[in-house]
Amino acid sequence: MVASLYLIGSCIEDRFRKGLKPKALCLGVGGGALLSFLRTELGFEVFGVEMDEEVLRVARQYFGLEDCEIHVSVGDAIEYVEKLAGRDRVLVSGEDNGDFYLNHANGFGAKFDVIMVDLDSCDARNGVIAPPLEFVKKHILSAARSVLSDFGIFVMNVIPPTRLFYDTLIHEFQEIFHELYEIDVGNGENFVLIAKVSPVTSPLGECENSFLQKLRIAILGRYLDSIRKI
């Protein structure tokens, strides 16, 4: 999923040059590895949403998830995005375990440079599905698009139960976003979809800036090279 940042590398580099931190929203925290990587290795300001408070407890106790550096909320990811899109105030964990409200009016703002979705569901009939069926709806994708920056990307880990599920998801993305890219993880199960608010501003493979060089060192280069436009 982190490889998706390659598509907006020049914009992220511009953020850093201006003394700003790019913002990431991670829907689904798990052990916190993705959030910690974005924060410590790439310098993002990171917000996370997790439904299960026990999952967060384990992430904090055993996987080193630091609340003082990563803002985490307990709640439903879909409701969280819809509240942000509706300009409602959203309570999140802040520095020193304090709280603040994330909205368009405060200093944090509610525009993200990347939203990453790593959520799944499981039932006896279909097994593991990612994302949950509730996410494959146009109004949810529209809400997510509305809280992305002008160059932002919406990234989703996908484990499709059927080809029809995957094709439907692709169609919904293409109805809402300007461009759509895919990474085939290569395990015969997972795909990563990357939806862009605006077109890629520079061709892939051009001379890489310092952020892109850092990204290539931090993750397997084959994932960067496997990004393809749908």
Salt bridges, closest charged atoms under 4 A:
GLU13 OE2 - ARG17 NE 3.46
ASP14 OD2 - LYS18 NZ 3.12
GLU45 OE2 - HIS71 NE2 3.38
GLU54 OE2 - ARG57 NH2 2.63
ASP67 OD2 - ARG60 NE 2.83
GLU82 OE2 - HIS139 NE2 3.52
ASP113 OD1 - ARG15 NH2 2.69
ASP167 OD1 - ARG163 NE 2.88
GLU175 OE1 - LYS138 NZ 3.55
GLU175 OE2 - HIS171 NE2 3.98
GLU179 OE2 - LYS229 NZ 3.36
GLU182 OE1 - ARG228 NE 2.90
GLU208 OE2 - ARG216 NE 3.15
ASP225 OD1 - ARG216 NH2 3.57
